[in-house]
Amino acid sequence: MLKQKNLCWQISSLTRFYKQRVKLADCDSSETRQQFSVVNGRLHLKEETRICVGYEEYNLSDDGVAMTTQDCYPTAFSNGPCSTGLVNGDSQSIKLFGDSNICLFKKYSGYNVGDEVWVKTCDAMNANANKAGKYRWMYNANSGLIVNQGSLASDASQFMCLKIVSTSRLYKQRVKIGICDGSDVLQQFDFVNGRIYARGNTRLCAGFEFNKFAVSGEATGSPLILSTCYPNSWAVGMSNL
């Protein structure tokens, strides 16, 4: 007679920040490698929130792909897979999925080619139009351009768009701004299932380093980056699975 078992997800190590597969093991309520918590729709390890569960999208096939954990890079914006648009209609901000208080921000004073875009506490409704403009964006799904509204108000002849360094660089690259050019593939993005992909290489999507964000704090934030896409949103909000 077969003995029934209670099996739970388990990872190999809480100190391994590069990829490791999620496996099944006998359930043990004292085993920290089996304990998860939901953060903005992601599954993090309770004892090491730097790690979260996802999968290598570029390896996904009809046979599926292994569930893994790794250093967490949140990649979902707006309403995640339920999104009908990238930009929030009320504030014209691009918000993090699961936390409407966090959004994209054009860093530094003025609007200069090469200025970085960060993820931080949102201030798109600031009464000062100059401050609010750094948090406000427009997205054209046809051209793929993501335009900063503050730069448009500052100089309509040379307004700025999100821009990456390379479509062939698969590791982390910071997202910056450049003078908008609809023919520049480095400025073309697609918004699919709540993720912002580089049109020139859909292996790349936008996110940020959760660990650095947690250390610096929401008010300071951390850089928006593009890297190999690792979808890691499972729930529909802060705590629902």
Backbone hydrogen bonds, N-H to C=O, Kabsch-Sander energy under -0.5 kcal/mol:
donor,donor_aa,acceptor,acceptor_aa,energy
4,Q,2,L,-0.5
7,L,5,K,-0.7
8,C,25,A,-3.0
10,Q,23,K,-2.3
11,I,33,R,-1.3
17,F,15,T,-0.7
20,Q,69,T,-1.6
22,V,67,M,-2.8
23,K,10,Q,-2.6
25,A,8,C,-2.1
27,C,6,N,-2.5
31,E,28,D,-2.1
32,T,30,S,-0.8
34,Q,31,E,-1.8
35,Q,32,T,-1.1
36,F,34,Q,-0.6
37,S,44,H,-2.7
39,V,37,S,-0.5
39,V,42,R,-2.5
41,G,238,M,-0.6
42,R,39,V,-2.2
44,H,37,S,-2.9
44,H,42,R,-0.8
45,L,48,E,-0.7
45,L,51,I,-1.5
46,K,35,Q,-2.1
48,E,45,L,-0.7
51,I,48,E,-2.0
52,C,70,Q,-1.9
53,V,43,L,-2.2
54,G,68,T,-2.9
55,Y,231,P,-1.1
57,E,55,Y,-1.1
57,E,229,C,-1.2
59,N,56,E,-1.4
60,L,57,E,-1.7
61,S,64,G,-0.7
64,G,61,S,-2.1
68,T,54,G,-2.5
69,T,20,Q,-2.4
70,Q,52,C,-1.5
71,D,17,F,-2.9
72,C,50,R,-2.7
77,F,194,G,-2.9
78,S,95,K,-3.2
80,G,77,F,-2.1
82,C,79,N,-1.6
83,S,80,G,-2.3
88,N,93,S,-3.3
92,Q,88,N,-1.9
95,K,93,S,-0.6
96,L,99,D,-0.6
96,L,102,I,-2.7
97,F,76,A,-2.1
99,D,96,L,-1.7
102,I,99,D,-1.7
103,C,120,K,-2.7
104,L,94,I,-2.0
105,F,118,W,-2.6
106,K,134,K,-2.3
107,K,105,F,-0.8
107,K,116,E,-2.4
114,G,177,I,-2.8
115,D,112,N,-2.4
117,V,175,V,-2.2
118,W,105,F,-3.1
119,V,222,S,-2.9
120,K,103,C,-2.2
121,T,218,E,-2.3
122,C,101,N,-3.2
126,N,123,D,-1.6
129,A,127,A,-0.8
132,A,128,N,-2.7
133,G,129,A,-2.2
134,K,130,N,-0.5
134,K,131,K,-1.0
135,Y,132,A,-1.9
136,R,133,G,-0.9
137,W,92,Q,-3.3
138,M,147,V,-2.1
140,N,145,L,-2.3
141,A,139,Y,-0.6
144,G,140,N,-2.9
147,V,138,M,-2.8
147,V,145,L,-0.6
148,N,160,M,-2.8
149,Q,136,R,-2.3
149,Q,147,V,-0.6
150,G,133,G,-1.6
150,G,136,R,-0.6
152,L,148,N,-1.3
153,A,149,Q,-2.1
154,S,150,G,-1.7
155,D,151,S,-2.5
158,Q,155,D,-1.4
161,C,178,G,-2.8
162,L,146,I,-2.1
163,K,176,K,-2.7
164,I,186,L,-2.0
170,L,168,S,-0.8
173,Q,226,L,-1.4
175,V,224,L,-2.6
176,K,163,K,-2.7
177,I,115,D,-1.5
178,G,161,C,-2.0
180,C,159,F,-2.5
184,D,181,D,-2.0
185,V,183,S,-0.7
187,Q,184,D,-2.1
188,Q,185,V,-1.1
189,F,144,G,-1.9
189,F,187,Q,-0.5
190,D,197,Y,-2.2
192,V,190,D,-0.7
192,V,195,R,-2.4
195,R,192,V,-2.2
197,Y,190,D,-3.3
197,Y,195,R,-0.7
198,A,201,N,-0.5
198,A,204,L,-1.9
199,R,188,Q,-2.4
199,R,197,Y,-0.6
200,G,185,V,-0.5
200,G,188,Q,-0.5
201,N,198,A,-1.3
204,L,201,N,-2.2
205,C,227,S,-2.2
206,A,196,I,-2.3
207,G,225,I,-2.4
208,F,74,P,-0.8
210,F,72,C,-2.2
210,F,208,F,-0.9
213,F,209,E,-2.3
214,A,210,F,-2.7
215,V,211,N,-1.9
216,S,212,K,-2.7
217,G,213,F,-2.2
220,T,217,G,-0.6
221,G,217,G,-3.4
222,S,119,V,-1.6
224,L,117,V,-2.8
225,I,207,G,-3.0
226,L,173,Q,-2.4
227,S,205,C,-1.7
228,T,170,L,-2.1
229,C,203,R,-3.2
234,W,41,G,-3.7
234,W,232,N,-0.5
235,A,41,G,-1.9
236,V,240,N,-0.6
237,G,240,N,-0.5
